[in-house]
Amino acid sequence: MKFSLFHNEFTEATTDNLVVFIDKAGNPTQNIGLKSLLNRIVALVKSGHLGSTLGSVVTVPLDKPIKSFNNLTLVRAGKLPLSVQEFEKVLKALATSLNKGTVKNCALDISGLKVINQDDLWVARKIPVVIEKAVYRFDELKSKKKPKSKWQTCVVRTPNEKSYKEAVKTGAAIGKGVNFCRDLGNRPGNFCKPSDLVEEANRMSERYANLEITILDEAEMEKQGMGSFLSVSAGSTQPAYLIQMTYAGGNPDEAPIGLVGKGITFDTGGISLKPGAGMDEMKFDMCGAASVFGTMQAAASLKWPVNITGFIAAAENMPSGKATKPGDIVTSKAGKTIEVLNTDAEGRLVLCDTLTYAQEFKPDVLIDVATLTGACVMALGSHASGLYANDDELAEALLAAGQNTGDRAWRMPLWPEYTRQLDSNFADLGNIGGREAGSVTAACFLAEFTKKTKWAHMDIAGTAWLSGGNKGATGRPVELLAEFIRQRIA
């Protein structure tokens, strides 16, 4: 989608479709200068053409064009101010409707669109994010693709200030980052192997001059002592890789933000084999890595003045004669021995070595993102990502970023009582802590490897993808991470 701005009267926009938001009382949210246009809008609302529920949309052709407009789209915005979630629902409904229609472009006015605790700059930034997400589709592997949408351009009326231009530009880049994450997550395991993630990283470095890529193969990881990481890939014919993406947009002396993504490109569970039903969705087990890709792309495309180092733990978890067995003991890069009680608890095994490696680069903060536990899905469902942190300021900043974008998280405990569930008779710790509090004990496991760094862990097992008829990657938590970074440099 192409976004542009205009600053004159909204009726002067040279598009073929005008979008007007309607409040609960049936009035336009923006000032309508043309009496003939206002009368047409009032008549359409009174006629019942526009539904009364939030997000109802109707597009009608104008028998007598007004200015350049041949069509008029009304959207039910409801009672103002809206919540962040209501605002996204309204914009998503508009974008979905226009994406299926025949109009080629549209103009909309942000004045009057009020959101609780948010200003007009937030609205200008959020609009392209929501629209980019709404028009997304994944059909790169279909032999017959649907025709492309006729809707290609969105013109947004804002005040004539540079900050609004930056807001729309930022929102569009973040929206594209979200969709890049979804593309990677939606690709099946035979099209998204660890080596494919390496190629994707290399392509990114070719697009962005300020992005460098370093690849650790299995031989290098063995030299680094990453026995925990390598125990996961032992059963697969696909070699594992640790991908390091270094974005240097800030002062050379400035400590980077560290992002670590779990990139299990397919997870069978290994010897602790998962049930067959729904196993196809285990292609989504690399959505943590995909979110790091999407966030890095947004930052690099916007040339944000910040240093970010991303680390992707890319591996495939398969059963074979060479696979790690339940009860095996492996040695991590940190020197801790781990009893692998369940090979399906593999994410923490690749992450602990990656987190140890990442800390060698002395990040200011370190955030890992992982589809780590089904227990987090049971605890929080699909609405909030689980958040764990050993630093309150970092946790509050991430929670605020989630609240500000609607990509919400919920903080969970990291108490020593839970860590004791990881005690092992034969090693320094086990890789699972029993049936109780599975998401918490998984985070406590990672906390054992991050004690000297400001660290946060996001369990996105419930938020990274949808099942059922709308099956597909969501792109979460790219928006949250991008907002967190944006706030740090604001």
BARO-862981 format. One record per residue (C-alpha): x, y negated, z negated. Coordinates in nm, 2 decimals, decimal comma. Example, Ala and Ser with C-alpha at 12.3 -4.5 7.8 and 13.67 -1.06 7.14 Angstrom:
2
R  1,23  0,45  -0,78
R  1,37  0,11  -0,71
END
This chain:
490
R  0,00  0,00  0,00
R  0,12  -0,35  0,09
R  0,05  -0,62  -0,17
R  0,06  -0,99  -0,10
R  -0,04  -1,31  -0,29
R  -0,23  -1,62  -0,21
R  -0,30  -1,92  -0,42
R  -0,57  -2,13  -0,25
R  -0,94  -2,09  -0,29
R  -1,01  -1,71  -0,26
R  -1,25  -1,77  0,02
R  -0,96  -1,89  0,23
R  -0,78  -1,55  0,23
R  -0,75  -1,41  0,58
R  -0,88  -1,06  0,52
R  -1,19  -0,87  0,64
R  -1,32  -0,77  0,30
R  -1,38  -0,98  -0,02
R  -1,39  -0,80  -0,36
R  -1,61  -0,95  -0,63
R  -1,62  -0,82  -0,98
R  -1,96  -0,83  -1,16
R  -2,00  -0,86  -1,53
R  -2,27  -0,69  -1,75
R  -2,51  -0,98  -1,70
R  -2,49  -0,94  -1,32
R  -2,27  -1,25  -1,26
R  -1,94  -1,27  -1,07
R  -1,64  -1,29  -1,30
R  -1,48  -1,56  -1,07
R  -1,61  -1,89  -0,96
R  -1,79  -1,86  -0,62
R  -1,75  -2,19  -0,44
R  -1,97  -2,11  -0,14
R  -2,34  -2,13  -0,22
R  -2,42  -1,90  0,07
R  -2,18  -1,64  -0,06
R  -2,31  -1,67  -0,42
R  -2,67  -1,62  -0,30
R  -2,57  -1,31  -0,10
R  -2,40  -1,16  -0,41
R  -2,69  -1,24  -0,64
R  -2,93  -1,08  -0,39
R  -2,73  -0,77  -0,37
R  -2,70  -0,73  -0,74
R  -3,07  -0,79  -0,79
R  -3,16  -0,54  -0,52
R  -3,00  -0,26  -0,71
R  -2,74  -0,18  -0,44
R  -2,47  -0,20  -0,71
R  -2,51  0,05  -0,99
R  -2,52  -0,05  -1,35
R  -2,26  0,18  -1,48
R  -1,90  0,07  -1,53
R  -1,69  0,11  -1,21
R  -1,99  0,13  -0,97
R  -1,88  0,01  -0,63
R  -2,07  -0,09  -0,32
R  -1,93  -0,23  0,01
R  -2,17  -0,39  0,26
R  -2,11  -0,55  0,60
R  -2,21  -0,91  0,63
R  -2,45  -0,98  0,92
R  -2,31  -1,33  0,92
R  -1,94  -1,34  0,84
R  -1,83  -1,58  0,57
R  -1,50  -1,74  0,66
R  -1,29  -1,44  0,77
R  -1,49  -1,19  0,57
R  -1,69  -0,93  0,75
R  -1,75  -0,72  0,45
R  -1,83  -0,77  0,08
R  -1,74  -0,53  -0,20
R  -1,90  -0,56  -0,54
R  -1,75  -0,38  -0,84
R  -1,93  -0,34  -1,18
R  -1,68  -0,47  -1,44
R  -1,93  -0,46  -1,73
R  -1,89  -0,64  -2,06
R  -1,58  -0,85  -2,08
R  -1,31  -0,84  -2,21
R  -1,24  -0,48  -2,11
R  -1,02  -0,23  -2,29
R  -0,71  -0,12  -2,10
R  -0,88  0,21  -2,03
R  -1,20  0,04  -1,90
R  -0,99  -0,19  -1,68
R  -0,81  0,11  -1,53
R  -1,14  0,29  -1,47
R  -1,28  -0,02  -1,28
R  -0,97  -0,06  -1,06
R  -0,95  0,31  -0,99
R  -1,31  0,32  -0,88
R  -1,26  0,02  -0,65
R  -0,94  0,17  -0,50
R  -1,09  0,51  -0,45
R  -1,39  0,37  -0,27
R  -1,19  0,14  -0,04
R  -0,94  0,42  0,03
R  -1,23  0,63  0,17
R  -1,39  0,34  0,36
R  -1,33  0,16  0,69
R  -1,20  -0,17  0,57
R  -0,83  -0,24  0,66
R  -0,76  -0,50  0,39
R  -0,91  -0,68  0,10
R  -0,88  -0,99  -0,12
R  -0,95  -1,00  -0,49
R  -0,93  -1,27  -0,75
R  -0,78  -1,19  -1,10
R  -0,95  -1,50  -1,26
R  -1,22  -1,39  -1,50
R  -1,09  -1,03  -1,53
R  -1,02  -1,03  -1,90
R  -0,86  -0,74  -2,09
R  -0,84  -0,72  -2,47
R  -0,51  -0,85  -2,60
R  -0,37  -0,89  -2,25
R  -0,30  -1,21  -2,04
R  -0,34  -1,27  -1,66
R  0,02  -1,17  -1,59
R  -0,06  -0,83  -1,73
R  -0,36  -0,81  -1,51
R  -0,15  -0,91  -1,20
R  0,10  -0,64  -1,29
R  -0,15  -0,37  -1,37
R  -0,35  -0,40  -1,05
R  -0,09  -0,26  -0,81
R  0,00  0,02  -1,06
R  -0,36  0,14  -1,07
R  -0,41  0,10  -0,69
R  -0,09  0,29  -0,61
R  -0,20  0,58  -0,84
R  -0,56  0,58  -0,70
R  -0,46  0,60  -0,33
R  -0,20  0,88  -0,39
R  -0,24  1,22  -0,22
R  -0,01  1,51  -0,18
R  -0,05  1,68  0,16
R  0,32  1,71  0,27
R  0,28  2,10  0,28
R  -0,06  2,11  0,46
R  -0,05  2,20  0,82
R  -0,35  1,98  0,90
R  -0,33  1,64  0,72
R  -0,62  1,41  0,66
R  -0,62  1,09  0,86
R  -0,44  0,81  0,69
R  -0,66  0,56  0,51
R  -0,75  0,25  0,70
R  -0,70  0,04  0,39
R  -0,34  -0,07  0,40
R  -0,32  -0,42  0,25
R  -0,44  -0,58  -0,08
R  -0,42  -0,96  -0,12
R  -0,43  -1,08  -0,48
R  -0,52  -1,44  -0,57
R  -0,31  -1,57  -0,86
R  -0,18  -1,91  -0,98
R  0,11  -2,04  -0,77
R  0,38  -1,94  -1,01
R  0,69  -1,72  -0,96
R  0,60  -1,51  -1,26
R  0,29  -1,38  -1,09
R  0,49  -1,28  -0,78
R  0,73  -1,09  -1,00
R  0,44  -0,93  -1,19
R  0,28  -0,79  -0,87
R  0,62  -0,68  -0,74
R  0,69  -0,50  -1,07
R  0,35  -0,33  -1,07
R  0,39  -0,20  -0,72
R  0,74  -0,06  -0,79
R  0,62  0,11  -1,11
R  0,32  0,26  -0,92
R  0,55  0,40  -0,66
R  0,77  0,54  -0,93
R  0,46  0,72  -1,08
R  0,38  0,86  -0,74
R  0,74  0,97  -0,68
R  0,72  1,16  -1,01
R  0,39  1,32  -0,89
R  0,54  1,42  -0,56
R  0,83  1,61  -0,74
R  0,59  1,77  -0,98
R  0,34  1,89  -0,72
R  0,60  2,06  -0,51
R  0,60  2,44  -0,56
R  0,90  2,63  -0,70
R  1,02  2,74  -0,35
R  1,03  2,37  -0,24
R  1,16  2,23  -0,57
R  1,45  2,44  -0,69
R  1,73  2,30  -0,91
R  1,94  2,24  -0,59
R  1,65  2,05  -0,44
R  1,66  1,81  -0,74
R  2,03  1,76  -0,67
R  1,95  1,67  -0,31
R  1,68  1,43  -0,43
R  1,92  1,26  -0,66
R  2,17  1,22  -0,38
R  1,91  1,07  -0,15
R  1,83  0,82  -0,43
R  2,19  0,72  -0,45
R  2,19  0,65  -0,08
R  1,89  0,42  -0,11
R  2,02  0,22  -0,41
R  2,37  0,09  -0,41
R  2,37  0,05  -0,78
R  2,29  0,41  -0,85
R  2,57  0,68  -0,88
R  2,52  1,05  -0,91
R  2,74  1,31  -1,09
R  2,66  1,68  -1,07
R  2,77  1,94  -1,32
R  2,74  2,29  -1,17
R  2,74  2,61  -1,38
R  3,12  2,65  -1,37
R  3,16  2,30  -1,51
R  2,89  2,36  -1,77
R  3,07  2,67  -1,88
R  3,39  2,46  -1,93
R  3,18  2,22  -2,13
R  3,06  2,50  -2,36
R  2,70  2,48  -2,26
R  2,61  2,84  -2,36
R  2,26  2,75  -2,46
R  2,18  2,58  -2,13
R  2,33  2,86  -1,92
R  2,14  3,13  -2,12
R  1,82  3,00  -1,95
R  1,95  3,03  -1,59
R  2,12  3,36  -1,65
R  1,83  3,56  -1,51
R  1,78  3,36  -1,19
R  1,95  3,37  -0,85
R  1,91  2,99  -0,84
R  2,21  2,82  -1,01
R  2,15  2,55  -1,27
R  2,27  2,20  -1,25
R  2,30  1,91  -1,49
R  2,24  1,59  -1,29
R  2,36  1,26  -1,42
R  2,22  0,94  -1,26
R  2,39  0,62  -1,36
R  2,22  0,29  -1,29
R  2,45  -0,01  -1,36
R  2,23  -0,32  -1,34
R  2,34  -0,48  -1,66
R  2,66  -0,61  -1,82
R  2,94  -0,35  -1,79
R  2,99  -0,37  -2,16
R  2,63  -0,31  -2,25
R  2,54  0,04  -2,38
R  2,29  0,22  -2,16
R  1,94  0,35  -2,22
R  1,97  0,72  -2,20
R  1,69  0,92  -2,05
R  1,69  1,30  -2,05
R  1,44  1,51  -1,85
R  1,36  1,88  -1,88
R  1,38  2,01  -1,53
R  1,27  2,38  -1,54
R  1,16  2,40  -1,18
R  0,97  2,73  -1,25
R  0,91  2,89  -1,58
R  0,81  3,25  -1,59
R  0,90  3,27  -1,96
R  1,19  3,50  -1,88
R  1,19  3,84  -2,06
R  0,92  3,69  -2,29
R  0,70  3,69  -1,97
R  0,40  3,45  -1,96
R  0,05  3,58  -1,87
R  -0,01  3,59  -1,50
R  -0,32  3,37  -1,51
R  -0,23  3,01  -1,45
R  0,14  3,08  -1,41
R  0,14  2,89  -1,08
R  0,12  2,57  -1,30
R  0,46  2,64  -1,43
R  0,60  2,46  -1,13
R  0,50  2,15  -1,34
R  0,76  2,25  -1,61
R  1,00  2,00  -1,45
R  0,77  1,70  -1,49
R  1,00  1,56  -1,76
R  1,28  1,55  -1,51
R  1,04  1,40  -1,25
R  0,95  1,12  -1,49
R  1,31  1,03  -1,52
R  1,34  1,02  -1,14
R  1,04  0,80  -1,12
R  1,15  0,56  -1,39
R  1,50  0,53  -1,24
R  1,36  0,46  -0,90
R  1,14  0,18  -1,03
R  1,43  0,02  -1,22
R  1,67  0,05  -0,92
R  1,42  -0,08  -0,67
R  1,35  -0,39  -0,89
R  1,72  -0,43  -0,96
R  1,65  -0,47  -1,33
R  1,94  -0,62  -1,53
R  1,99  -0,32  -1,76
R  2,21  -0,01  -1,77
R  2,03  0,33  -1,76
R  2,18  0,67  -1,75
R  1,95  0,96  -1,67
R  2,03  1,33  -1,73
R  1,83  1,60  -1,56
R  1,85  1,96  -1,70
R  1,76  2,16  -1,39
R  1,72  2,53  -1,41
R  1,49  2,82  -1,33
R  1,37  3,06  -1,60
R  1,34  3,41  -1,45
R  1,34  3,77  -1,58
R  1,61  4,01  -1,44
R  1,88  4,25  -1,56
R  2,10  3,95  -1,63
R  1,84  3,75  -1,82
R  1,88  3,65  -2,18
R  1,70  3,89  -2,41
R  1,50  3,81  -2,73
R  1,74  3,84  -3,02
R  2,05  3,74  -2,82
R  2,27  3,47  -2,98
R  2,42  3,19  -2,78
R  2,65  2,91  -2,86
R  2,55  2,55  -2,78
R  2,79  2,27  -2,67
R  2,76  2,12  -3,02
R  2,90  2,45  -3,16
R  2,58  2,56  -3,33
R  2,48  2,92  -3,27
R  2,12  2,99  -3,17
R  1,92  3,31  -3,20
R  1,69  3,33  -2,89
R  1,38  3,47  -3,05
R  1,16  3,39  -2,75
R  1,30  3,33  -2,40
R  0,98  3,13  -2,32
R  1,11  2,86  -2,56
R  1,37  2,77  -2,30
R  1,32  2,40  -2,27
R  1,49  2,32  -2,60
R  1,78  2,54  -2,50
R  1,86  2,33  -2,19
R  1,78  2,01  -2,37
R  2,00  2,06  -2,67
R  2,32  2,09  -2,46
R  2,21  1,81  -2,23
R  2,14  1,58  -2,53
R  2,49  1,67  -2,67
R  2,65  1,58  -2,34
R  2,44  1,26  -2,30
R  2,56  1,13  -2,64
R  2,92  1,13  -2,51
R  2,83  0,83  -2,30
R  2,73  0,64  -2,62
R  2,37  0,53  -2,52
R  2,21  0,26  -2,72
R  1,90  0,48  -2,75
R  1,83  0,83  -2,62
R  1,49  0,95  -2,51
R  1,41  1,30  -2,38
R  1,09  1,38  -2,20
R  0,98  1,74  -2,17
R  0,68  1,96  -2,11
R  0,79  2,14  -2,41
R  0,51  2,32  -2,60
R  0,16  2,45  -2,56
R  0,12  2,36  -2,92
R  0,13  1,99  -2,84
R  -0,16  2,05  -2,60
R  -0,36  2,21  -2,89
R  -0,27  1,92  -3,12
R  -0,33  1,62  -2,89
R  -0,50  1,75  -2,58
R  -0,45  1,56  -2,25
R  -0,49  1,20  -2,38
R  -0,17  1,13  -2,57
R  0,19  1,25  -2,54
R  0,35  1,37  -2,86
R  0,62  1,13  -2,98
R  0,90  1,22  -3,23
R  1,18  0,99  -3,33
R  1,45  0,95  -3,59
R  1,44  0,57  -3,57
R  1,13  0,37  -3,66
R  1,21  0,07  -3,44
R  1,25  0,29  -3,13
R  0,93  0,48  -3,21
R  0,73  0,16  -3,25
R  0,86  0,02  -2,92
R  0,76  0,34  -2,73
R  0,42  0,34  -2,90
R  0,37  -0,02  -2,81
R  0,47  0,04  -2,44
R  0,21  0,32  -2,43
R  -0,06  0,11  -2,58
R  0,02  -0,17  -2,35
R  -0,01  0,04  -2,04
R  -0,27  0,29  -2,14
R  -0,01  0,57  -2,10
R  -0,05  0,64  -2,47
R  0,16  0,85  -2,72
R  0,11  0,95  -3,08
R  0,38  0,98  -3,34
R  0,43  1,32  -3,51
R  0,64  1,41  -3,81
R  1,00  1,53  -3,83
R  1,01  1,65  -4,19
R  1,28  1,89  -4,33
R  1,00  2,13  -4,43
R  0,94  2,20  -4,07
R  1,31  2,23  -3,99
R  1,34  2,52  -4,24
R  1,11  2,72  -4,02
R  1,40  2,75  -3,78
R  1,62  2,93  -4,03
R  1,78  3,25  -3,88
R  1,94  3,55  -4,06
R  2,19  3,59  -3,78
R  2,27  3,24  -3,63
R  2,27  2,88  -3,73
R  1,91  2,84  -3,62
R  1,64  3,02  -3,42
R  1,49  2,87  -3,11
R  1,13  2,90  -3,25
R  0,98  2,84  -3,59
R  0,68  3,07  -3,60
R  0,32  3,01  -3,51
R  0,26  2,70  -3,72
R  0,33  2,35  -3,60
R  0,50  2,47  -3,28
R  0,54  2,12  -3,12
R  0,69  1,99  -3,45
R  0,94  2,27  -3,50
R  1,05  2,23  -3,13
R  1,12  1,86  -3,19
R  1,30  1,95  -3,52
R  1,52  2,19  -3,32
R  1,62  1,90  -3,09
R  1,67  1,67  -3,39
R  1,95  1,89  -3,51
R  2,15  1,79  -3,21
R  2,08  1,41  -3,22
R  2,15  1,31  -3,58
R  2,41  1,04  -3,49
R  2,20  0,86  -3,22
R  1,88  0,66  -3,21
R  1,67  0,93  -3,04
R  1,31  1,00  -2,94
R  1,15  1,30  -2,80
R  0,83  1,30  -2,59
R  0,63  1,62  -2,55
R  0,43  1,57  -2,24
R  0,29  1,93  -2,20
R  -0,06  1,80  -2,23
R  -0,03  1,48  -2,02
R  0,21  1,57  -1,73
R  -0,05  1,74  -1,52
R  -0,42  1,82  -1,48
R  -0,57  2,17  -1,42
R  -0,89  2,27  -1,25
R  -1,04  2,10  -0,95
R  -0,82  1,80  -0,99
R  -0,50  2,00  -1,04
R  -0,19  1,80  -0,99
R  0,09  1,60  -1,16
R  -0,02  1,28  -1,33
R  0,31  1,09  -1,32
R  0,31  1,03  -1,69
R  0,49  0,89  -1,88
R  0,67  0,69  -1,61
R  0,45  0,38  -1,68
R  0,53  0,40  -2,05
R  0,90  0,44  -2,00
R  0,91  0,16  -1,74
R  0,72  -0,07  -1,97
R  0,96  0,02  -2,26
R  1,26  -0,08  -2,04
R  1,08  -0,39  -1,91
R  1,01  -0,51  -2,26
R  1,38  -0,47  -2,36
R  1,49  -0,69  -2,08
R  1,20  -0,94  -2,10
END
